[in-house]
Amino acid sequence: MSVKLGVAPIAWSNDDMPELGGETSLEQCLSEASQAGYTGIESGGKFPKKSSELIPKLKEFNLHLCSGWYGANLRKNSVEEEKLAIKEQLDLFKHCKAPCIVFAEVSGSIQGDPNRKLSTRPQMENEEWNKFCYKISELGKYLEDQGMPLAYHHHMGTVIESQNDTERLLDNTHDSVKLTLDTGHMLFAQGNTKKILENYNERLIHVHCKDIREKVLEKSLKQDLSFREAFLDGAFTVPGDGCIDFKPLFDVLKEKNYSGWLVVEAEQDPKKANPLEYAIKGYKYLIETLSNSKIEIKK
């Protein structure tokens, strides 16, 4: 088995807060991602929406498109409406030969509201849960048929946030609904990443390697901060710079023969956390830790 290492552009430019890295060019982001050692990058708001423009740009910097975020509104939309909404991104990802779409439900999400405490995030009653799981299953089947798997991303401030939410979703959806496991979001939600890796490895197709600064996490939970307050305060960082020990997690990936992408992702203010510096720090930690777990890296 071997894994591939990618990075998310959010360290350079934040689509939810354009003032963070707004002046940073796409070219700088791609150049520094490649310079840091990564072979893949997820999509972002500054990326071209046409494959005829994006593919040459990625090739210029020896990068592959290793997925990207899609915010869905299936709680409100029908499956057919969501198929139309996702079409442009689906076509782009297919042409760019991305491995999957990082999919998250954002209806009612409070992740971008600085005035909403995380404890007030949206939740679903049983009847809505049943309808939601049916819709996700139908969309998962559709995307699987398109050769572009739906990789669901649990996320703070949304209806699928906790370990229990994630497990319930996977337990009640079709096998075509896959998983993006985010180490930082799972710890923030006080979940157990290792158990999910062990119990749902057949659904896992994408991993976000995100670390947490423990003191900021404790403060965020104690004061019930908003998601935006927490990440601006420095809750997230790259692997090797926080409190998560990735070695036991990589040992499970080795045991389960995981062979997808590991993507370094950390929402931070680029003026406080130089993107290139932190990209290199995360890359070096992954290289060393994967080696200790006897996992090869595919270039």
N, C-alpha and C positions, 0 to 999 in steps of 0.2 A: 504493500500500500504506500501511497504518497499523497501529500496534500499540496495545495497551491496557496501562496500568500498574496492577499490583496489588501487594499486600504480604502477607506471611505473619504470622499472629498470634504466632508463636514468640518474637518480640522482646518481647512483653508478658507472655506466659505460656508456660512450657515444659511440654508434656504428659508428657514423659519424666522431668522433674524438677519436680514440683509446687511445691517450695520456691522455685523461680525464678518470681517473678511470681504466686505463688499467691493473693495478696491483690488482684490487679488484676482489676477487673470487666470483663465482656464489653463493657459500654457504654463504658467508658473506652477500650478497645482500638479499637472501631469508630469512636468519635468522633475519636480522634487519627489513625487511619488516613485518615479523610476529611479532617480538618484539614490533614494533610500533603500532600494533593493526589491521593491514589489513588482510582480508581473501582472497584477490585475488591479482594477479600480472600479468602484461602483459609480453609478451615474449621479449627476447632480443638476441643479437648476441652470448652471452655466453651460452644460453640455448641449451640443447640437441635437435637435430632435429628428434629424434625417440621417440614416445610416451612410448615405453617400458623403456626408460631411464628417460624421463621427468616426467611422472606421479609419479613414486616412489620418485623422488627428491622433487616434490611439496608436496606430502603427508608427507614427512619427516618434513616439516616445516608448516604443516597445511594450505596450500595455494591452491587456485584454479587458473587455467589459465583463466584470465578474458578478453582475447583478445590479440592483438598485431598488429604491423604495417606491412603492405604490400605495397611496392612501385611498382606501375604499370607503364606500358609503352604502354597504349592503343592508344596513339596518333600515335605510330609507328606500333604496333603489330595489327594483326587481333584478333578477339575474340577467335578464336581457339588457336592461339599462346599464348594468355594470360591464357587460361585455362590450357595449359601445364605448363606454368611458375608458376602458383599458386598451382599446384597439391600437391607438397610436403607439403606446409604450410597448405593447405586445409585438407589434410589427418591427419596431426598432430593435428590441431585444433578440428577436428571431434572426434578423439580418446580421446582427453583431455576434450571434452565437453565444449569448449569455447563458449560464447554466439554469437560471431560475429568476422569478420575480419575487422580491422581498415584499410581502403583502401584509398590510395591517388595516384593521377597521378603525376609521377616524371619526365616525359619526358621534357627536357629543364629546369628543376628546377635549381634555383640558390641558394638554401638554404645552400648548402655546400661550395660555392665558396666565399672565403674571399675578393675577388677583385670585386665582382659584387654587386652594390648598389641595394637595394630592389626595387627601381623604374624601374629597367631594367628587372623585372621578365617576364616570357613568358606570352603571351596573345593569344587568338584565335579569328580569324575572324568568321563571321556568318556561313559560309559553314563548317568550321572545327568544330564549336560548334555543329552543327546538327549531323555530323558524330560521334563526340565524345559522345554525349548524347545517340545516338542509340547504340553504342558499350557498354557503361556503362549499359544501360538498359538490353542488352542481357546477359552481365556477371552477372548483378544483378539477373535476372531470373534463370540463371544457379546455382548460389550460393544459392539462396533461395531453389531451388529444392534439393540441397545437404544438406539442413538443417543448412547452415552456412551463415547468412546474410552478405551482403556487407554494411558496415557502413562507408560512405564516410567522410573523414577528410579534411576539408579546411585547407590550410597550407601556411604560409608566403613563398614567393619565388616561388610559383607554379602557374599553370594556374587557379586553383580554390583557391583563396586567400580571397577575400572580401565578404562582406554580399551579394552584388549584384551577384557575381559569384555563391555563395552557393545557393541562391534563384533561380537563373536561372537554375542551374543544377537540383534542385529538381522539379522545375516547368516543366521541359522538359524531365524527365526520368520516367521510369516505377516505380510503387509503391514499387517494390522489392528493389530499391535503397534506402537504409536507411541512417541515418546521425549520425556521431560522431561529437558532438558539442564541440569545444575546446574554453573555455572562454578566455584564454590568446591570442590565435591566432586571435580570432574575435575582441578583443579590439585593438590589435596591428594593425589590418587592418582597424581600426576605424569604426567597425561595431557594431550593437546593438544585443547583445546576447539575451536579454529579448524578443525582438520582434520575433526572430527566434524560441525561445522556445514556444511562444504563437501561432505563425502562422504555425509551421511545427511540432507540437508535435506528430502527427501521424507517422512521418518519423523518429523521434528521438529514437535511441535504445542504445546509448552509450554516456557518457559525460566525457570529460577530464577537471578536475578542476585545472586550472592553473591561477596563479595570475601574476600581472605585477607591477614592480616598476615604478611609474609614472614619476619620473625625468629621468630615463634611457629611458623610452619610448619617452618622449618629445625630448630628445637628439637624439635618433635614427631616429625619423621622421624628425627633423630639419636638421640633418647632412646627412640624407639619407644613413645610415650605411648599410653594408651588414648584412644578417641575422646572420651570424657567429659572426661578431663584436658585434651585439646587445646582443646576449645571453651571450657571454663571458664578456660583460660589466655589466651583471647582470639584463637584462630586465625581465627575468622570475623568479618567485619564487613560493612557495607553498601557498595555500589559507590561508588568515589571515596574510600574511607578505607583502602584496602589497596594491593596491588601489581599488581592486574589492570588492564590497559588495555582497556577495553570498546570503544573506537573500532574496532579491526580486526574485532572480533566483530560489531558492529552493521553494519559495511560488508558483511560476508558476508550478514547477514540482509536487508539492502537488496537485494543482488544476487540473492538467492534468493526475494525477495518474501514474506518471512515476515510474517504478519498476525495472530499470536496474542497471548497475554498475555506480558508481561515482569513477573516477580514478584520484588520485593526480599525476600530472606530471609537472616537472619543469626542463628544461635543465639548469644545473648550473655546475660550476667547483667544483667537490667534495672536492678539497683542500681548497676552499673558503667557501663552504657551506656543512658542514658535513651531509652526507645523512641521517643518523639515526636521528640526531637532527631535521633536517627539515621535515623528514617523520613524526615524532612525532608531530611537530608543526602543520603540515597540518591536521593530523588526529584529533587532539584535537579541532581545529577550525571547522572542518566538524561536529564532534559530537555535539558540542555546537550549531552551526547554524542550523543543521538539527532538533535538538530538539526544537529550537525556531520556526521552521516552522512546527512542529508537524509531522515530517516524521520519521518513525521507521527505524531502521537499522537491517538488517537480518544478523545474524552471520553465 
